[in-house]
Amino acid sequence: MPPDLGTAFAPGWAGWPPHMSEEDKEIFERGRDIIFKDAVNVFYDVGLGGQQLMLPETESQYREMWRRVTQKRIDVLVETPTEWKIIEIRPHATSTAAGRLLQYKEMWSSDPPDKKPYRLILMTDKADPDLIPVLKSLTIELIEI
């Protein structure tokens, strides 16, 4: 199932991103200019998956609720003319952030919205030093703000 991109926002939009915590928003605001370079569209709280374990006889109104509740969520997705940037925002990032991005990678790759390449980016205020070589080996970009 393709990603549920939701609403496209202009890079200059200055509102509160949907479902973003205060702590994440603080990091996001500090790194906004870096991740929005060349952006044409920005998406928040992008849904991936969410179709598992649903009974076929489930009523349609509940099917949609179940899908939204069980989807994995990309914090920020930036579309440029040439690529997608899949961004996880994580205060005090540990290996769980890398695991989250790897899961997004697999789900995105299985049914992407188009043929543009993508980059995985972890944006944090502080990364666990033991995580940094792991990110490099996984080709996950680290933005430490």
C-alpha positions in Angstrom: 0.0 0.0 0.0 1.4 3.4 -0.9 2.3 5.9 1.8 -0.6 8.0 3.1 1.0 11.4 2.4 -1.9 13.4 3.6 -1.9 17.2 3.1 1.0 18.8 1.2 2.3 22.0 3.0 4.4 24.7 1.4 7.9 24.9 2.8 7.2 28.4 4.1 4.1 27.3 6.2 4.8 28.3 9.8 2.0 26.5 11.7 2.2 23.6 14.2 2.9 20.4 12.3 0.1 17.8 12.8 0.8 15.4 15.7 4.2 16.8 16.5 5.2 17.0 20.1 6.6 20.2 21.7 10.0 18.6 22.1 10.1 17.4 18.5 8.9 20.8 17.2 11.8 22.6 19.0 14.3 20.4 17.2 12.4 20.7 13.9 12.4 24.5 14.0 16.2 24.6 14.6 16.8 22.3 11.7 14.1 23.5 9.3 16.3 25.5 7.0 18.6 22.5 6.6 15.9 19.9 5.7 13.8 22.3 3.6 16.6 23.0 1.2 15.1 22.7 -2.3 11.7 21.6 -0.9 8.7 21.9 -3.1 6.3 20.1 -0.7 6.4 19.1 3.0 4.2 16.4 4.6 3.8 15.6 8.2 2.7 12.5 10.1 2.9 10.4 6.9 1.2 7.0 7.3 2.8 3.7 6.2 1.1 0.3 6.4 -1.7 -0.3 8.8 -3.6 -2.9 7.0 -2.5 -5.9 9.1 -4.7 -7.9 11.4 -8.0 -6.4 10.1 -10.9 -8.8 9.8 -12.5 -8.7 6.3 -16.0 -8.2 7.8 -15.0 -5.0 9.7 -17.3 -2.1 8.8 -15.7 0.6 6.6 -15.8 3.3 9.2 -13.8 1.2 11.6 -11.5 0.0 8.9 -10.3 3.5 8.4 -9.9 4.1 12.1 -7.9 0.9 12.5 -5.7 1.8 9.6 -4.8 5.2 11.0 -4.2 3.9 14.5 -1.9 1.0 13.4 0.1 2.9 10.7 3.7 3.7 11.3 4.3 7.5 11.1 7.1 9.4 9.3 7.5 12.7 11.3 8.5 14.8 8.3 8.6 14.0 4.6 10.2 16.5 2.3 9.7 16.4 -1.5 12.3 18.1 -3.7 12.3 18.0 -7.5 14.8 15.2 -7.5 14.3 13.2 -4.2 12.3 12.5 -1.0 13.7 13.1 2.5 12.3 10.7 5.1 13.0 12.4 8.4 12.7 11.0 11.9 12.9 13.7 14.7 14.1 12.3 18.0 15.4 14.0 21.1 18.4 12.3 22.6 18.5 9.8 19.7 19.4 6.1 20.4 19.3 3.0 18.3 15.5 2.9 18.3 15.5 5.9 15.9 17.7 4.0 13.5 15.3 1.0 13.7 12.4 3.3 13.0 14.0 4.7 9.9 14.9 1.2 8.7 11.3 0.1 9.0 10.2 3.2 7.1 12.8 2.3 4.4 11.3 -1.1 3.9 7.7 0.1 3.9 8.5 3.0 1.6 10.5 0.8 -0.9 7.7 -1.7 -1.2 5.2 0.8 -2.7 6.7 4.3 -3.3 4.6 7.2 -4.6 7.0 7.7 -7.6 10.4 6.7 -8.8 12.4 9.4 -7.1 15.2 8.2 -4.8 14.9 8.9 -1.1 17.2 9.7 1.8 16.9 8.7 5.4 17.6 11.4 7.9 17.7 11.4 11.7 17.4 14.9 13.2 18.2 15.2 16.9 19.5 17.5 19.6 21.9 14.8 20.8 22.8 11.4 19.4 24.2 8.6 21.4 27.9 8.4 20.4 27.6 4.6 19.9 24.8 5.3 17.3 26.9 7.5 15.0 29.0 4.7 13.4 25.8 2.6 13.0 24.0 5.4 11.2 27.0 5.7 8.8 27.0 2.0 8.1 23.2 2.2 7.3 23.6 5.3 5.2 21.3 7.3 7.5 22.2 11.0 7.5 22.5 12.5 11.0 21.6 16.1 11.6 22.5 17.0 15.2 21.1 20.4 16.1 
